[in-house]
């Protein structure tokens, strides 16, 4: 393998690391309610029930697709600083993991349940 392929492989492995849970919990504690409310602003009146956004799976996917300070993307980009992969490889690793997890649930859902944590309530 060449250096780029090695770097990308490290980024892909890092993107599936359980250490991402710290970012997920911070997202749930600090960003989730605002993200859900912001998304709801764009839904036409009367169609609010079409947005699920009330289950663990919904919340994890919001986190995975977010780009803020506590997002999955930020977790992987921060990992690039301490590991031997570039920001471009981090972005590619996120893209590849999201594609993989769209076919099979992200492991974060199982890890969250194993932790025994409570799903946040959004009003």
Secondary structure as GFF3:
##gff-version 3
##sequence-region A 1 123
A	DSSP	alpha_helix	3	15	.	.	.	ID=ss1
A	DSSP	alpha_helix	20	30	.	.	.	ID=ss2
A	DSSP	alpha_helix	32	40	.	.	.	ID=ss3
A	DSSP	three_ten_helix	48	50	.	.	.	ID=ss4
A	DSSP	alpha_helix	56	65	.	.	.	ID=ss5
A	DSSP	alpha_helix	72	82	.	.	.	ID=ss6
A	DSSP	alpha_helix	87	103	.	.	.	ID=ss7
A	DSSP	alpha_helix	107	115	.	.	.	ID=ss8
###
